[in-house]
Amino acid sequence: MPRFIKILLFSLVLAVALLGTVKAERPLPLVINEFMASNNSSARDPQSEYDDWIEIYNYGNDAIDIGGLYLTDNLTTPTKWRFPDGKPGVTTIDAGGYLLIWADNDIGESGLHANFRLSAGGEEIGLFDSDGSTLIDSVVFDEQTADVSYGRHPDANDDWRFFGFPSPGGRNNNAYLGEVSEVEFSHKRGFYDAPVFVTIATETKDAVIYYTLDGTEPYNTTGGRFAGGTVYTNPIAINKTTCLRAKAVKPGWKTTNGDAQTYIFLDDVIVQDSQATLEAGFPSSWGGISPDYGMDRDVIGQNMEDLFGGIYAATIRDDLKSIPMMSIVMKIDDMFGSDGIYTRSTSQGINWERPASVELFHPDGREGFQVSCGIRIHGGWFRSHNGTKKHSFRLLFKGIYGPTKLRYPLFGEGAADSFETIVLRAGANDGYSWSSARYTEQYTRDEFGRELQRATGHASAHGIFVHLYINGIYWGLYNPVERPDNAFSASYYGGERDNWDAIHDNSANEGDKTAWNQMIAKCQQAANSNEVYQELQGSNPDGTANPSYPNLLDVTNYVDYLIVNLWGGNWDWPWKNWWAGRERSDSSTGFKFYCWDYENTMGNNLGRSPLNKNALNNNFSQAGAPHQSLKQNAEYRLLFADHVHKFFFNEGILTPESLIGRYAGLAAGVERAI
């Protein structure tokens, strides 16, 4: 039995007095026999969609109608989904038969569709009797792999195995014999100044290790391709900046995702130029666009080649170790080939997502991470090479690549420690690579705005700064941040991610706009009615909660969000560049707003955001629409005024002393890196 799976199985004793179909009124000879928590291309539901599935097996001698029983992905909520009653043609399992349930939260579709999805990151499944409390069977599972099922071997047995050839609705055969152990390296990722010989090993006897040095994934047989890589036989000499990827395989065994180690030799990095980048396998053009490779010799040219008397060249080694390092390692063609995501930077969506390995390590030796994930280009205007040749990225953690979440405290204390996606912001509006920001660029404005929102007492995306490398080539200063989508809202305000609407720039990124449209309409009605203003917040006219009124807007959150953006003189808002989220439940506390793209603020590009900018004169639609209506309401105006006073006076977060201290601390952390 795999070491990380715990199976909770109740021994069942059944005395069947009746012949034929048996109604499920007590524990029966039923087991959760097999399931798939990450179905990418394995089996389609009746609607031709690849969804999670659960298989129930009847190991008894009679057919059983399970109508009225319950299935759940949370053992503390046994009655989460009820099998339909009165439909024996759908819910009856023959003796020795199987029943398939699609765990896709699409209960409106024909067939058996549960009102939950399975988490490939691990959770639990429970089958309960019709009384809603008697447990028939359950399984608690850990991380799952895309298109690999997990089930009993043989059927109804206590031995759980992975299946590379899933059998939904059929007998469990051809289970993996085991799971290959991860590869281990003698030398860990980090900075090196002398050659080393790296040995690679695995605890799995007779496993073969494959490795690559060109960024490609070793032994990747996806789509029937040839298993690439070199078979490891002897220690590997590492004497320059190198990206080493390795994977162990064994016939009949489940293969792991492999690992990667990036070894940085700063003496290489500081002299990287266009020629060195080409020699590393990078193309001479991105679909006809001339790249801008290499370090700037005008700034850090060695041997007094620079324009600053060597002051930056003298400290560049330490500067490159002043903040964490992030390494993206992948097939170069996937990034820069004719159909590479960087070459086709304006293309969006799942078709423009590619597999990659991402590592983080700290100069002080603290534990970092390596994860296999998907990567896309991120952003709006600055996707275009005409806007900048330094693009933002988005990392997506999915079962088809590796773990379904990055589990690492990337942003430190007070922040979430697991993530479905991370955005790597390139700086764009607030960076040197865009000519219109020259001489006012800071790289820190967006991070500062999100810090200010958190200082008001509300959730806002956390971020850090890193030096980013792509296949060992230095790519610049980047700002990894949380993406304020539905999973983000659930992390900080509670609830299930699938129960949160996520609205981005007036479109539903997740969920729908039903509650959003209700909120906008209610704000319009509340302009001249305190009664409706209270209803908007789920309250009676006296301010007491009324469960019959849905709470549509967290007014305090909204006011504080506006004040932070107005203080900064945000030129590029609120008619775009915003996120909002609301939980669809009776306990919802209304829409929350999140700062996003706070770069055109605080004097950046002076023609747009001078220091006396009045952002109230902006196009105040979209995220500004509630304010346009509510500013006519006396109670709202009083709340707004109270919070302006709170933040701008008496050592509030927007007093000069507080602002200077906060900004100086942020700037100091990234000064040497810049």
Secondary structure, DSSP 8 states (H G I E B T S, - for coil): --TT-B-----------S-S-EE-SS--SEEEEEEES--SSS-B-TTS-B-EEEEEEE-SSS-EE-TT-EEES-TT-TTSEE--SS-HHHHEE-TT-EEEEEEBS-TTSSS-EES-B--TT-EEEEEE-TTSS-EEEEEEE----TT-EEEESSTT-S-EEEESS--TTS----B-S-B----EESS-SEE-SS-EEE-EE-SSTT-EEEEESSS--TT--GGG----SEE--S-EEE-SSEEEEEEEE-TTSB----EEEEEE-HHHHTT--HHHHHHTT--S-BTTB----S--HHHH-TTTTSSSTTTTTTTHHHHTTSS-EEEEE--HHHHHSTT-TTTTTT--SGGG-EEEEEEEE-TT----EEEEEEEEEE-SGGGSTTT-SS-EEEEE--TTTS-SSEES-TT-TTS-SEESEEEEE--GGGSTTSGGGTTT--S-HHHHHHHHHHHTTS----B--EEEEETTEEEEEEEEEE--SHHHHHHHH-S-GGGEEEEETTEEEES-SHHHHHHHHHHHHHTT-HHHHHHHBTB-TTS-B-TTS-B-B-HHHHHHHHHHHHHHT-TT-SSSSEEEEEE-STT---BEEEE----S-TTSTTTTS-TT--GGGS---GGGHHHHHHTT-HHHHHHHHHHHHHHHSTT-TTSHHHHHHHHHHHHHHHHTT-
